[in-house]
Amino acid sequence: TLGQLLEWIKANKLQERPELFLQGSSVRPGILVLVNDTDWELLGELSYQLKDNDDVVFISTLHGG
């Protein structure tokens, strides 16, 4: 699931300050998650069952000045 993917990313890829990407068990507000160009909110968010060849993209809509 996407929830399991986020856990894997936290355990295996985030080396510093995971709080900038995650809040609790989900992504922080301001991070857009797309699966095959579809907003994950339309797919069930954390419970979405990933399929082979799914394209998952995380886009930060936050920026500094």
Predicted model as a PDB file, atoms N, CA, C, CB and O in Angstrom, pLDDT in the B-factor column:
MODEL        1                                                                  
ATOM      1  N   THR A   1       0.842  -1.186   0.000  1.00 97.00           N  
ATOM      2  CA  THR A   1       0.000   0.000   0.000  1.00 97.00           C  
ATOM      3  C   THR A   1       0.883   1.243   0.000  1.00 97.00           C  
ATOM      4  CB  THR A   1      -0.956   0.002   1.220  1.00 97.00           C  
ATOM      5  O   THR A   1       2.090   1.161   0.225  1.00 97.00           O  
ATOM      6  N   LEU A   2       0.269   2.387  -0.254  1.00 97.00           N  
ATOM      7  CA  LEU A   2       1.030   3.637  -0.177  1.00 97.00           C  
ATOM      8  C   LEU A   2       1.515   3.887   1.249  1.00 97.00           C  
ATOM      9  CB  LEU A   2       0.173   4.822  -0.662  1.00 97.00           C  
ATOM     10  O   LEU A   2       2.593   4.448   1.445  1.00 97.00           O  
ATOM     11  N   GLY A   3       0.738   3.481   2.235  1.00 97.00           N  
ATOM     12  CA  GLY A   3       1.173   3.618   3.624  1.00 97.00           C  
ATOM     13  C   GLY A   3       2.450   2.830   3.893  1.00 97.00           C  
ATOM     14  O   GLY A   3       3.356   3.322   4.565  1.00 97.00           O  
ATOM     15  N   GLN A   4       2.521   1.624   3.376  1.00 97.00           N  
ATOM     16  CA  GLN A   4       3.722   0.805   3.526  1.00 97.00           C  
ATOM     17  C   GLN A   4       4.896   1.412   2.766  1.00 97.00           C  
ATOM     18  CB  GLN A   4       3.459  -0.623   3.038  1.00 97.00           C  
ATOM     19  O   GLN A   4       6.036   1.348   3.225  1.00 97.00           O  
ATOM     20  N   LEU A   5       4.620   1.995   1.611  1.00 97.00           N  
ATOM     21  CA  LEU A   5       5.678   2.668   0.854  1.00 97.00           C  
ATOM     22  C   LEU A   5       6.263   3.819   1.665  1.00 97.00           C  
ATOM     23  CB  LEU A   5       5.137   3.187  -0.495  1.00 97.00           C  
ATOM     24  O   LEU A   5       7.482   3.984   1.705  1.00 97.00           O  
ATOM     25  N   LEU A   6       5.417   4.613   2.311  1.00 97.00           N  
ATOM     26  CA  LEU A   6       5.919   5.719   3.123  1.00 97.00           C  
ATOM     27  C   LEU A   6       6.773   5.217   4.283  1.00 97.00           C  
ATOM     28  CB  LEU A   6       4.757   6.554   3.654  1.00 97.00           C  
ATOM     29  O   LEU A   6       7.793   5.824   4.606  1.00 97.00           O  
ATOM     30  N   GLU A   7       6.366   4.113   4.913  1.00 96.00           N  
ATOM     31  CA  GLU A   7       7.165   3.531   5.982  1.00 96.00           C  
ATOM     32  C   GLU A   7       8.525   3.090   5.454  1.00 96.00           C  
ATOM     33  CB  GLU A   7       6.429   2.346   6.620  1.00 96.00           C  
ATOM     34  O   GLU A   7       9.546   3.299   6.109  1.00 96.00           O  
ATOM     35  N   TRP A   8       8.540   2.475   4.261  1.00 96.00           N  
ATOM     36  CA  TRP A   8       9.788   2.016   3.666  1.00 96.00           C  
ATOM     37  C   TRP A   8      10.689   3.210   3.328  1.00 96.00           C  
ATOM     38  CB  TRP A   8       9.504   1.176   2.402  1.00 96.00           C  
ATOM     39  O   TRP A   8      11.896   3.166   3.568  1.00 96.00           O  
ATOM     40  N   ILE A   9      10.111   4.257   2.781  1.00 96.00           N  
ATOM     41  CA  ILE A   9      10.890   5.448   2.452  1.00 96.00           C  
ATOM     42  C   ILE A   9      11.519   6.024   3.719  1.00 96.00           C  
ATOM     43  CB  ILE A   9      10.003   6.510   1.754  1.00 96.00           C  
ATOM     44  O   ILE A   9      12.695   6.389   3.719  1.00 96.00           O  
ATOM     45  N   LYS A  10      10.742   6.104   4.794  1.00 95.00           N  
ATOM     46  CA  LYS A  10      11.262   6.639   6.056  1.00 95.00           C  
ATOM     47  C   LYS A  10      12.415   5.788   6.580  1.00 95.00           C  
ATOM     48  CB  LYS A  10      10.145   6.715   7.107  1.00 95.00           C  
ATOM     49  O   LYS A  10      13.425   6.326   7.033  1.00 95.00           O  
ATOM     50  N   ALA A  11      12.274   4.475   6.522  1.00 95.00           N  
ATOM     51  CA  ALA A  11      13.291   3.568   7.063  1.00 95.00           C  
ATOM     52  C   ALA A  11      14.531   3.455   6.180  1.00 95.00           C  
ATOM     53  CB  ALA A  11      12.697   2.200   7.260  1.00 95.00           C  
ATOM     54  O   ALA A  11      15.628   3.221   6.686  1.00 95.00           O  
ATOM     55  N   ASN A  12      14.370   3.620   4.859  1.00 96.00           N  
ATOM     56  CA  ASN A  12      15.467   3.321   3.941  1.00 96.00           C  
ATOM     57  C   ASN A  12      16.030   4.493   3.153  1.00 96.00           C  
ATOM     58  CB  ASN A  12      15.022   2.316   2.998  1.00 96.00           C  
ATOM     59  O   ASN A  12      17.150   4.408   2.650  1.00 96.00           O  
ATOM     60  N   LYS A  13      15.288   5.577   3.034  1.00 95.00           N  
ATOM     61  CA  LYS A  13      15.741   6.671   2.175  1.00 95.00           C  
ATOM     62  C   LYS A  13      15.948   7.998   2.889  1.00 95.00           C  
ATOM     63  CB  LYS A  13      14.767   6.867   1.084  1.00 95.00           C  
ATOM     64  O   LYS A  13      16.839   8.760   2.515  1.00 95.00           O  
ATOM     65  N   LEU A  14      15.151   8.290   3.900  1.00 93.00           N  
ATOM     66  CA  LEU A  14      15.268   9.582   4.585  1.00 93.00           C  
ATOM     67  C   LEU A  14      16.393   9.513   5.597  1.00 93.00           C  
ATOM     68  CB  LEU A  14      13.935   9.973   5.278  1.00 93.00           C  
ATOM     69  O   LEU A  14      16.301   8.797   6.594  1.00 93.00           O  
ATOM     70  N   GLN A  15      17.452  10.257   5.340  1.00 93.00           N  
ATOM     71  CA  GLN A  15      18.610  10.215   6.219  1.00 93.00           C  
ATOM     72  C   GLN A  15      18.591  11.328   7.253  1.00 93.00           C  
ATOM     73  CB  GLN A  15      19.874  10.298   5.407  1.00 93.00           C  
ATOM     74  O   GLN A  15      19.127  11.154   8.347  1.00 93.00           O  
ATOM     75  N   GLU A  16      17.995  12.450   6.940  1.00 92.00           N  
ATOM     76  CA  GLU A  16      17.946  13.586   7.854  1.00 92.00           C  
ATOM     77  C   GLU A  16      16.562  14.202   7.848  1.00 92.00           C  
ATOM     78  CB  GLU A  16      18.998  14.634   7.480  1.00 92.00           C  
ATOM     79  O   GLU A  16      15.929  14.297   6.797  1.00 92.00           O  
ATOM     80  N   ARG A  17      16.098  14.612   8.980  1.00 92.00           N  
ATOM     81  CA  ARG A  17      14.872  15.385   9.165  1.00 92.00           C  
ATOM     82  C   ARG A  17      13.652  14.826   8.433  1.00 92.00           C  
ATOM     83  CB  ARG A  17      15.104  16.782   8.718  1.00 92.00           C  
ATOM     84  O   ARG A  17      13.073  15.498   7.579  1.00 92.00           O  
ATOM     85  N   PRO A  18      13.268  13.603   8.767  1.00 92.00           N  
ATOM     86  CA  PRO A  18      12.086  13.020   8.117  1.00 92.00           C  
ATOM     87  C   PRO A  18      10.818  13.831   8.362  1.00 92.00           C  
ATOM     88  CB  PRO A  18      11.878  11.601   8.604  1.00 92.00           C  
ATOM     89  O   PRO A  18       9.841  13.687   7.627  1.00 92.00           O  
ATOM     90  N   GLU A  19      10.822  14.680   9.385  1.00 92.00           N  
ATOM     91  CA  GLU A  19       9.645  15.502   9.681  1.00 92.00           C  
ATOM     92  C   GLU A  19       9.366  16.526   8.580  1.00 92.00           C  
ATOM     93  CB  GLU A  19       9.831  16.219  11.014  1.00 92.00           C  
ATOM     94  O   GLU A  19       8.275  17.094   8.532  1.00 92.00           O  
ATOM     95  N   LEU A  20      10.324  16.766   7.707  1.00 90.00           N  
ATOM     96  CA  LEU A  20      10.086  17.666   6.577  1.00 90.00           C  
ATOM     97  C   LEU A  20       9.263  16.989   5.475  1.00 90.00           C  
ATOM     98  CB  LEU A  20      11.419  18.155   6.006  1.00 90.00           C  
ATOM     99  O   LEU A  20       8.682  17.662   4.624  1.00 90.00           O  
ATOM    100  N   PHE A  21       9.220  15.651   5.502  1.00 93.00           N  
ATOM    101  CA  PHE A  21       8.481  14.885   4.506  1.00 93.00           C  
ATOM    102  C   PHE A  21       7.241  14.231   5.107  1.00 93.00           C  
ATOM    103  CB  PHE A  21       9.379  13.824   3.887  1.00 93.00           C  
ATOM    104  O   PHE A  21       6.190  14.174   4.468  1.00 93.00           O  
ATOM    105  N   LEU A  22       7.369  13.740   6.336  1.00 95.00           N  
ATOM    106  CA  LEU A  22       6.286  12.993   6.963  1.00 95.00           C  
ATOM    107  C   LEU A  22       5.725  13.708   8.179  1.00 95.00           C  
ATOM    108  CB  LEU A  22       6.764  11.618   7.358  1.00 95.00           C  
ATOM    109  O   LEU A  22       6.440  14.410   8.894  1.00 95.00           O  
ATOM    110  N   GLN A  23       4.438  13.517   8.396  1.00 95.00           N  
ATOM    111  CA  GLN A  23       3.782  13.984   9.615  1.00 95.00           C  
ATOM    112  C   GLN A  23       2.925  12.815  10.091  1.00 95.00           C  
ATOM    113  CB  GLN A  23       2.913  15.307   9.369  1.00 95.00           C  
ATOM    114  O   GLN A  23       1.918  12.480   9.468  1.00 95.00           O  
ATOM    115  N   GLY A  24       3.328  12.203  11.191  1.00 93.00           N  
ATOM    116  CA  GLY A  24       2.665  10.971  11.618  1.00 93.00           C  
ATOM    117  C   GLY A  24       2.956   9.877  10.610  1.00 93.00           C  
ATOM    118  O   GLY A  24       4.113   9.632  10.270  1.00 93.00           O  
ATOM    119  N   SER A  25       1.913   9.222  10.133  1.00 93.00           N  
ATOM    120  CA  SER A  25       2.106   8.133   9.169  1.00 93.00           C  
ATOM    121  C   SER A  25       1.838   8.570   7.728  1.00 93.00           C  
ATOM    122  CB  SER A  25       1.200   6.964   9.522  1.00 93.00           C  
ATOM    123  O   SER A  25       1.799   7.735   6.824  1.00 93.00           O  
ATOM    124  N   SER A  26       1.652   9.873   7.510  1.00 96.00           N  
ATOM    125  CA  SER A  26       1.336  10.373   6.174  1.00 96.00           C  
ATOM    126  C   SER A  26       2.329  11.467   5.774  1.00 96.00           C  
ATOM    127  CB  SER A  26      -0.114  10.913   6.123  1.00 96.00           C  
ATOM    128  O   SER A  26       3.194  11.845   6.563  1.00 96.00           O  
ATOM    129  N   VAL A  27       2.202  11.961   4.571  1.00 96.00           N  
ATOM    130  CA  VAL A  27       3.054  13.070   4.135  1.00 96.00           C  
ATOM    131  C   VAL A  27       2.556  14.363   4.769  1.00 96.00           C  
ATOM    132  CB  VAL A  27       3.070  13.190   2.581  1.00 96.00           C  
ATOM    133  O   VAL A  27       1.384  14.483   5.124  1.00 96.00           O  
ATOM    134  N   ARG A  28       3.446  15.312   4.904  1.00 94.00           N  
ATOM    135  CA  ARG A  28       3.080  16.605   5.479  1.00 94.00           C  
ATOM    136  C   ARG A  28       2.126  17.354   4.540  1.00 94.00           C  
ATOM    137  CB  ARG A  28       4.346  17.455   5.754  1.00 94.00           C  
ATOM    138  O   ARG A  28       2.143  17.143   3.327  1.00 94.00           O  
ATOM    139  N   PRO A  29       1.307  18.218   5.110  1.00 93.00           N  
ATOM    140  CA  PRO A  29       0.500  19.094   4.255  1.00 93.00           C  
ATOM    141  C   PRO A  29       1.426  19.907   3.346  1.00 93.00           C  
ATOM    142  CB  PRO A  29      -0.400  20.041   5.116  1.00 93.00           C  
ATOM    143  O   PRO A  29       2.495  20.347   3.770  1.00 93.00           O  
ATOM    144  N   GLY A  30       1.017  20.096   2.129  1.00 92.00           N  
ATOM    145  CA  GLY A  30       1.849  20.826   1.172  1.00 92.00           C  
ATOM    146  C   GLY A  30       2.652  19.920   0.263  1.00 92.00           C  
ATOM    147  O   GLY A  30       3.346  20.401  -0.633  1.00 92.00           O  
ATOM    148  N   ILE A  31       2.568  18.615   0.478  1.00 95.00           N  
ATOM    149  CA  ILE A  31       3.228  17.666  -0.419  1.00 95.00           C  
ATOM    150  C   ILE A  31       2.143  16.939  -1.195  1.00 95.00           C  
ATOM    151  CB  ILE A  31       4.140  16.655   0.369  1.00 95.00           C  
ATOM    152  O   ILE A  31       1.311  16.238  -0.620  1.00 95.00           O  
ATOM    153  N   LEU A  32       2.166  17.114  -2.494  1.00 96.00           N  
ATOM    154  CA  LEU A  32       1.200  16.491  -3.385  1.00 96.00           C  
ATOM    155  C   LEU A  32       1.712  15.100  -3.749  1.00 96.00           C  
ATOM    156  CB  LEU A  32       0.965  17.359  -4.664  1.00 96.00           C  
ATOM    157  O   LEU A  32       2.872  14.937  -4.126  1.00 96.00           O  
ATOM    158  N   VAL A  33       0.848  14.110  -3.634  1.00 98.00           N  
ATOM    159  CA  VAL A  33       1.205  12.734  -3.989  1.00 98.00           C  
ATOM    160  C   VAL A  33       0.368  12.334  -5.188  1.00 98.00           C  
ATOM    161  CB  VAL A  33       0.981  11.747  -2.789  1.00 98.00           C  
ATOM    162  O   VAL A  33      -0.861  12.378  -5.151  1.00 98.00           O  
ATOM    163  N   LEU A  34       1.051  11.945  -6.250  1.00 98.00           N  
ATOM    164  CA  LEU A  34       0.384  11.505  -7.471  1.00 98.00           C  
ATOM    165  C   LEU A  34       0.748  10.053  -7.760  1.00 98.00           C  
ATOM    166  CB  LEU A  34       0.768  12.412  -8.666  1.00 98.00           C  
ATOM    167  O   LEU A  34       1.906   9.653  -7.645  1.00 98.00           O  
ATOM    168  N   VAL A  35      -0.253   9.279  -8.134  1.00 98.00           N  
ATOM    169  CA  VAL A  35      -0.038   7.906  -8.589  1.00 98.00           C  
ATOM    170  C   VAL A  35      -0.563   7.853 -10.011  1.00 98.00           C  
ATOM    171  CB  VAL A  35      -0.756   6.838  -7.653  1.00 98.00           C  
ATOM    172  O   VAL A  35      -1.757   8.028 -10.253  1.00 98.00           O  
ATOM    173  N   ASN A  36       0.334   7.613 -10.938  1.00 98.00           N  
ATOM    174  CA  ASN A  36      -0.040   7.598 -12.365  1.00 98.00           C  
ATOM    175  C   ASN A  36      -0.784   8.879 -12.738  1.00 98.00           C  
ATOM    176  CB  ASN A  36      -0.918   6.360 -12.688  1.00 98.00           C  
ATOM    177  O   ASN A  36      -1.806   8.843 -13.423  1.00 98.00           O  
ATOM    178  N   ASP A  37      -0.247  10.017 -12.272  1.00 97.00           N  
ATOM    179  CA  ASP A  37      -0.784  11.351 -12.554  1.00 97.00           C  
ATOM    180  C   ASP A  37      -2.163  11.614 -11.940  1.00 97.00           C  
ATOM    181  CB  ASP A  37      -0.865  11.547 -14.035  1.00 97.00           C  
ATOM    182  O   ASP A  37      -2.856  12.541 -12.360  1.00 97.00           O  
ATOM    183  N   THR A  38      -2.563  10.816 -10.958  1.00 98.00           N  
ATOM    184  CA  THR A  38      -3.840  11.004 -10.267  1.00 98.00           C  
ATOM    185  C   THR A  38      -3.568  11.300  -8.795  1.00 98.00           C  
ATOM    186  CB  THR A  38      -4.755   9.745 -10.420  1.00 98.00           C  
ATOM    187  O   THR A  38      -2.768  10.618  -8.155  1.00 98.00           O  
ATOM    188  N   ASP A  39      -4.236  12.318  -8.266  1.00 97.00           N  
ATOM    189  CA  ASP A  39      -4.087  12.686  -6.864  1.00 97.00           C  
ATOM    190  C   ASP A  39      -4.457  11.496  -5.983  1.00 97.00           C  
ATOM    191  CB  ASP A  39      -4.964  13.918  -6.521  1.00 97.00           C  
ATOM    192  O   ASP A  39      -5.505  10.876  -6.164  1.00 97.00           O  
ATOM    193  N   TRP A  40      -3.589  11.191  -5.034  1.00 97.00           N  
ATOM    194  CA  TRP A  40      -3.822  10.016  -4.195  1.00 97.00           C  
ATOM    195  C   TRP A  40      -5.082  10.132  -3.356  1.00 97.00           C  
ATOM    196  CB  TRP A  40      -2.643   9.789  -3.294  1.00 97.00           C  
ATOM    197  O   TRP A  40      -5.611   9.113  -2.912  1.00 97.00           O  
ATOM    198  N   GLU A  41      -5.578  11.335  -3.125  1.00 96.00           N  
ATOM    199  CA  GLU A  41      -6.822  11.505  -2.369  1.00 96.00           C  
ATOM    200  C   GLU A  41      -8.001  10.853  -3.094  1.00 96.00           C  
ATOM    201  CB  GLU A  41      -7.107  12.999  -2.136  1.00 96.00           C  
ATOM    202  O   GLU A  41      -8.966  10.431  -2.457  1.00 96.00           O  
ATOM    203  N   LEU A  42      -7.924  10.773  -4.406  1.00 97.00           N  
ATOM    204  CA  LEU A  42      -8.976  10.131  -5.189  1.00 97.00           C  
ATOM    205  C   LEU A  42      -8.841   8.612  -5.202  1.00 97.00           C  
ATOM    206  CB  LEU A  42      -8.958  10.656  -6.610  1.00 97.00           C  
ATOM    207  O   LEU A  42      -9.751   7.902  -5.632  1.00 97.00           O  
ATOM    208  N   LEU A  43      -7.699   8.121  -4.726  1.00 97.00           N  
ATOM    209  CA  LEU A  43      -7.416   6.684  -4.787  1.00 97.00           C  
ATOM    210  C   LEU A  43      -7.486   5.988  -3.429  1.00 97.00           C  
ATOM    211  CB  LEU A  43      -6.055   6.465  -5.381  1.00 97.00           C  
ATOM    212  O   LEU A  43      -7.328   4.770  -3.350  1.00 97.00           O  
ATOM    213  N   GLY A  44      -7.723   6.753  -2.360  1.00 96.00           N  
ATOM    214  CA  GLY A  44      -7.789   6.142  -1.036  1.00 96.00           C  
ATOM    215  C   GLY A  44      -6.584   6.419  -0.167  1.00 96.00           C  
ATOM    216  O   GLY A  44      -6.441   5.830   0.905  1.00 96.00           O  
ATOM    217  N   GLU A  45      -5.719   7.306  -0.613  1.00 96.00           N  
ATOM    218  CA  GLU A  45      -4.522   7.724   0.124  1.00 96.00           C  
ATOM    219  C   GLU A  45      -3.700   6.537   0.622  1.00 96.00           C  
ATOM    220  CB  GLU A  45      -4.918   8.597   1.301  1.00 96.00           C  
ATOM    221  O   GLU A  45      -3.260   5.720  -0.188  1.00 96.00           O  
ATOM    222  N   LEU A  46      -3.482   6.422   1.930  1.00 97.00           N  
ATOM    223  CA  LEU A  46      -2.574   5.416   2.490  1.00 97.00           C  
ATOM    224  C   LEU A  46      -2.991   3.982   2.183  1.00 97.00           C  
ATOM    225  CB  LEU A  46      -2.481   5.592   3.979  1.00 97.00           C  
ATOM    226  O   LEU A  46      -2.147   3.085   2.147  1.00 97.00           O  
ATOM    227  N   SER A  47      -4.269   3.761   1.963  1.00 97.00           N  
ATOM    228  CA  SER A  47      -4.750   2.394   1.754  1.00 97.00           C  
ATOM    229  C   SER A  47      -4.679   1.941   0.296  1.00 97.00           C  
ATOM    230  CB  SER A  47      -6.167   2.280   2.240  1.00 97.00           C  
ATOM    231  O   SER A  47      -4.986   0.788  -0.007  1.00 97.00           O  
ATOM    232  N   TYR A  48      -4.274   2.843  -0.618  1.00 98.00           N  
ATOM    233  CA  TYR A  48      -4.200   2.469  -2.032  1.00 98.00           C  
ATOM    234  C   TYR A  48      -3.241   1.302  -2.222  1.00 98.00           C  
ATOM    235  CB  TYR A  48      -3.757   3.670  -2.891  1.00 98.00           C  
ATOM    236  O   TYR A  48      -2.102   1.344  -1.756  1.00 98.00           O  
ATOM    237  N   GLN A  49      -3.699   0.273  -2.900  1.00 98.00           N  
ATOM    238  CA  GLN A  49      -2.897  -0.917  -3.171  1.00 98.00           C  
ATOM    239  C   GLN A  49      -2.047  -0.677  -4.416  1.00 98.00           C  
ATOM    240  CB  GLN A  49      -3.803  -2.169  -3.353  1.00 98.00           C  
ATOM    241  O   GLN A  49      -2.572  -0.581  -5.525  1.00 98.00           O  
ATOM    242  N   LEU A  50      -0.747  -0.583  -4.227  1.00 97.00           N  
ATOM    243  CA  LEU A  50       0.148  -0.353  -5.362  1.00 97.00           C  
ATOM    244  C   LEU A  50       0.158  -1.542  -6.305  1.00 97.00           C  
ATOM    245  CB  LEU A  50       1.563  -0.064  -4.876  1.00 97.00           C  
ATOM    246  O   LEU A  50       0.020  -2.694  -5.891  1.00 97.00           O  
ATOM    247  N   LYS A  51       0.325  -1.234  -7.578  1.00 97.00           N  
ATOM    248  CA  LYS A  51       0.380  -2.260  -8.619  1.00 97.00           C  
ATOM    249  C   LYS A  51       1.727  -2.154  -9.337  1.00 97.00           C  
ATOM    250  CB  LYS A  51      -0.811  -2.105  -9.631  1.00 97.00           C  
ATOM    251  O   LYS A  51       2.384  -1.114  -9.295  1.00 97.00           O  
ATOM    252  N   ASP A  52       2.124  -3.228  -9.986  1.00 96.00           N  
ATOM    253  CA  ASP A  52       3.357  -3.200 -10.774  1.00 96.00           C  
ATOM    254  C   ASP A  52       3.298  -2.038 -11.760  1.00 96.00           C  
ATOM    255  CB  ASP A  52       3.571  -4.548 -11.526  1.00 96.00           C  
ATOM    256  O   ASP A  52       2.270  -1.790 -12.390  1.00 96.00           O  
ATOM    257  N   ASN A  53       4.405  -1.340 -11.879  1.00 97.00           N  
ATOM    258  CA  ASN A  53       4.577  -0.230 -12.814  1.00 97.00           C  
ATOM    259  C   ASN A  53       3.801   1.031 -12.453  1.00 97.00           C  
ATOM    260  CB  ASN A  53       4.174  -0.669 -14.169  1.00 97.00           C  
ATOM    261  O   ASN A  53       3.717   1.946 -13.272  1.00 97.00           O  
ATOM    262  N   ASP A  54       3.224   1.108 -11.237  1.00 98.00           N  
ATOM    263  CA  ASP A  54       2.640   2.377 -10.793  1.00 98.00           C  
ATOM    264  C   ASP A  54       3.747   3.416 -10.695  1.00 98.00           C  
ATOM    265  CB  ASP A  54       1.907   2.216  -9.423  1.00 98.00           C  
ATOM    266  O   ASP A  54       4.855   3.119 -10.250  1.00 98.00           O  
ATOM    267  N   ASP A  55       3.441   4.619 -11.107  1.00 98.00           N  
ATOM    268  CA  ASP A  55       4.379   5.734 -11.038  1.00 98.00           C  
ATOM    269  C   ASP A  55       3.930   6.637  -9.882  1.00 98.00           C  
ATOM    270  CB  ASP A  55       4.440   6.529 -12.409  1.00 98.00           C  
ATOM    271  O   ASP A  55       2.883   7.280  -9.962  1.00 98.00           O  
ATOM    272  N   VAL A  56       4.729   6.680  -8.811  1.00 98.00           N  
ATOM    273  CA  VAL A  56       4.398   7.474  -7.630  1.00 98.00           C  
ATOM    274  C   VAL A  56       5.324   8.684  -7.593  1.00 98.00           C  
ATOM    275  CB  VAL A  56       4.526   6.627  -6.316  1.00 98.00           C  
ATOM    276  O   VAL A  56       6.546   8.546  -7.653  1.00 98.00           O  
ATOM    277  N   VAL A  57       4.730   9.871  -7.494  1.00 98.00           N  
ATOM    278  CA  VAL A  57       5.491  11.124  -7.509  1.00 98.00           C  
ATOM    279  C   VAL A  57       5.095  11.955  -6.301  1.00 98.00           C  
ATOM    280  CB  VAL A  57       5.249  11.918  -8.829  1.00 98.00           C  
ATOM    281  O   VAL A  57       3.913  12.075  -5.978  1.00 98.00           O  
ATOM    282  N   PHE A  58       6.102  12.532  -5.630  1.00 96.00           N  
ATOM    283  CA  PHE A  58       5.873  13.446  -4.516  1.00 96.00           C  
ATOM    284  C   PHE A  58       6.324  14.831  -4.961  1.00 96.00           C  
ATOM    285  CB  PHE A  58       6.636  12.982  -3.217  1.00 96.00           C  
ATOM    286  O   PHE A  58       7.462  15.007  -5.394  1.00 96.00           O  
ATOM    287  N   ILE A  59       5.427  15.818  -4.855  1.00 95.00           N  
ATOM    288  CA  ILE A  59       5.740  17.171  -5.281  1.00 95.00           C  
ATOM    289  C   ILE A  59       5.495  18.123  -4.116  1.00 95.00           C  
ATOM    290  CB  ILE A  59       4.896  17.576  -6.521  1.00 95.00           C  
ATOM    291  O   ILE A  59       4.387  18.198  -3.584  1.00 95.00           O  
ATOM    292  N   SER A  60       6.530  18.841  -3.730  1.00 91.00           N  
ATOM    293  CA  SER A  60       6.375  19.819  -2.658  1.00 91.00           C  
ATOM    294  C   SER A  60       5.795  21.105  -3.244  1.00 91.00           C  
ATOM    295  CB  SER A  60       7.738  20.095  -1.946  1.00 91.00           C  
ATOM    296  O   SER A  60       6.307  21.638  -4.229  1.00 91.00           O  
ATOM    297  N   THR A  61       4.740  21.586  -2.637  1.00 90.00           N  
ATOM    298  CA  THR A  61       4.162  22.868  -3.061  1.00 90.00           C  
ATOM    299  C   THR A  61       4.627  23.976  -2.142  1.00 90.00           C  
ATOM    300  CB  THR A  61       2.623  22.802  -3.078  1.00 90.00           C  
ATOM    301  O   THR A  61       4.168  25.113  -2.260  1.00 90.00           O  
ATOM    302  N   LEU A  62       5.535  23.662  -1.223  1.00 80.00           N  
ATOM    303  CA  LEU A  62       6.065  24.644  -0.273  1.00 80.00           C  
ATOM    304  C   LEU A  62       7.371  25.207  -0.792  1.00 80.00           C  
ATOM    305  CB  LEU A  62       6.270  24.014   1.121  1.00 80.00           C  
ATOM    306  O   LEU A  62       8.136  24.510  -1.460  1.00 80.00           O  
ATOM    307  N   HIS A  63       7.622  26.448  -0.490  1.00 75.00           N  
ATOM    308  CA  HIS A  63       8.889  27.057  -0.901  1.00 75.00           C  
ATOM    309  C   HIS A  63       9.225  28.170   0.078  1.00 75.00           C  
ATOM    310  CB  HIS A  63       8.812  27.604  -2.366  1.00 75.00           C  
ATOM    311  O   HIS A  63       8.356  28.699   0.770  1.00 75.00           O  
ATOM    312  N   GLY A  64      10.458  28.497   0.116  1.00 68.00           N  
ATOM    313  CA  GLY A  64      10.918  29.580   0.990  1.00 68.00           C  
ATOM    314  C   GLY A  64      11.204  30.832   0.200  1.00 68.00           C  
ATOM    315  O   GLY A  64      11.236  30.811  -1.030  1.00 68.00           O  
ATOM    316  N   GLY A  65      11.408  31.898   0.895  1.00 59.00           N  
ATOM    317  CA  GLY A  65      11.666  33.159   0.222  1.00 59.00           C  
ATOM    318  C   GLY A  65      13.085  33.596   0.374  1.00 59.00           C  
ATOM    319  O   GLY A  65      13.465  34.649  -0.139  1.00 59.00           O  
TER     320      GLY A  65                                                      
ENDMDL                                                                          
END                                                                             
